[in-house]
Amino acid sequence: MSMVCEFLGQLTINLGGDSEPKSPTVVHFQDFDPEKDAARIETAIKTKGVDEQTIIDILTKRSYNQRRDIAFAYERRAKKDMITALRGALSGSLETVILGLMKSTAQYDASEIKASMKGLGTDEETLIEILCSRSNAELVEIKRVYKELFKKDLEKDVAGDTSGNFAKLLLALVQTKRNEPSSVVDYEKIDEDARALFEAGVKRQGTDVATWISIMTERSVPHLQKVFDRYKSYSPYDMQESIRKEVKGDLETSFLTLVQCFENKQLYFANRLNDAMKSKGAKEKLLTRIMVSRCEVDLMKIRCEFKKQHGKSLYQTIAEHTKGDYQRVLLSLCGGDD
């Protein structure tokens, strides 16, 4: 497995930034037969007591497009909607994971964002995690899907649900003005941005948050990686320490999430997964969200970072902190032990 980690590491170093290669744990199933899968799921649902294992085995080992094909085949066969049938047959955490898998990654992100802003109070943690960790291309797709699903603009909803500098930062991200990575390294611009970040924060009384927002939401990821490196020659603190000194609350969490994702996105998620399972009784919502939203994106690489950082495999950690069908579905998404 460490060979896979090394290979994935090389790929990312070579490509950098937004164009990171995918490293999913859930991939296209080779001998795919949607009719056969649909028949097996129908039988599993009708079985007395429900055969959860078959449902897990099939749906966690097919890509999203294949799961959609199974749903079409199921509907033709059973004359009813597969998602409704699954909702009726399953419950609890397993139901949440399986229904999450029946959405595309962008649909899942959009519905998690929507849920985080529903009702009284906002679940800022979810909002920050998704908006600060997705690439420009992913955010463009999330906005499109959000509009399609909820008939509302993501921008308007975020503006209506947050306030102050926190709102300004999230809105700047949602506006997707980030530059694409360029093959030309502009050392002058790197130096200028590093100095501007220092002068807007650590060097002065109070923080010029607007400058931080514009640099961190408009520059390309490879450029920012070099800016943070250069920043250390101006500031006695690195960028993360400076953020902790300068701002507090949701704004602090958002800036930290951005910087951690620019520096190593998969390590950010590995640490989030570790936090989710550190407390007594795993934070299921967080655990479910990361496993479902990253399994077709970069969960293999998150697994590598997890083992490197925490000395234990993600697989073993999930096995220790969860149980029953929920454990089985997560271990299947994890795709193996390291």
C-alpha positions, 0 to 999 in steps of 0.5 A: 500500500505504501507504494500506492501512497508514494505513487499518489504523492508523486502525481500530486507533486507533479501536477499541483493545485487544482488539477490534482488527479483523482484517487478514489476508493470507489471506482467503475465496476468492471463486469457491470450488469445493472439488471442483475444488480437491480434484481439483487437489490429488490430481493435484498429489500423484500427479504424478511428483516432486509439483507443490508449486506447485499445492498452495501456490497453492491452500492459501495462498489459501483460508481455514481453513474452505475448506481444511477443505472441500477436505479433505472433498471430497478424502477423498470423492474419493480415499478417503483422508485429505488431511492424510496424503496431503500428509504423504507427498508433501511434506517439510521446511519446506514440509510444516511450513507446509502441515500448519500451515495445515490447523489452525485458528489456535487448534488451531495455537497449542495444538499449538505450545504442546504441542510447546514442553513436550514431552520434556526441557526447555521451549521457553520462547520459544514458550510466552512468545510465544503466551501473552503475545501472545494476547487473552483471547478467543483464550486461552479458545479455545486452552484449549478446543481444547487440552483437546479435542486432548490431553485435558489442561488447559493450566493443569496442563501449564503448571504442571507445566512451569514454575516460580517467578514465571515459572509464576505469570505464565503461569498468571495469563494462562491463567486469563484474568481480564483485564477487557474494555475499557470506554468509561469511562476511570477516571483514578483507577485508572490513577494508582493502578496506575501508582503501584503498578507503580512502588512494586512495582519501581523504588522499592524494593529487590527487586521485588514481582512479584506486584503486577506480575503481577496488574496486567498480567494483569487490567487491560484493554489500553486501561487498561494503555496509559494506565497505562504512559503515566502510569507515566512521571510516577512513574518515571525509566524507562519500563515496558520499561526498568524491567522490564529493571532489575528482573527477569531471564531468562524472567520478563523476556522475558515481561513485555517481551512483554506490554508490547510487545504492549499497546503495539503487538502488530503491531510486536512480531511485525514485530520477531520476524520481523526477528529470525528473519531477521537471523541467518545461516540464518533461524530457520525455526521462528519464521518459520513459526510467526508466518506461519502463526499470524498470516496469518488474523489480522493479518499485513497490519498486521504487514507495514505495521509491518515496512516502517515499522520496518525500511525494507524490506518483509517480502516482500523480506526473506523473499525474501532469507533463504529459498529454494525451496518454503519461500520460495514458500509464505511469500511467498504467505502474505505476500500481496504486496510493499509 
